[in-house]
């Protein structure tokens, strides 16, 4: 893939796309989808559509910043739910840690997608969040 880099023998290519491809287009391409969740939204019962809220509840996942939980996605892929903490407390480093947790948790998989930009608070510079996500994926991929 053009632009791919190797980190300790693992090829890494980062390609921004506007949205995570639907299963009909990407089931063979994307193994793990990382989905960010805010703890205050989880506490209110607001779960992302691709996540089984009942499974998360049974696992005791609260969305605390830095936490993660792998679960079967509704579309046949693995969903890695990434805790971001309360929405009002989220900062750029929160996204870096979440992306690193995703990369580390998906280290045995060959392709992952990060779905963290949809709910970025307006007070945070989007470009800085994108950079933090890329850095997090690279840091979490380090072995």
Secondary structure, DSSP 8 states (H G I E B T S, - for coil): -TT-EEETTEEE-----SS---HHHHTTT-SEEEEEE-HHHHHTT---TTS-HHHHHHHT----TT-EEEEE-TTSSEEEEEE---GGG--HHHHHHHHHHHHHHTTT-S-EEEE-STT--TTS-HHHHHHHHHHHHHHHH--
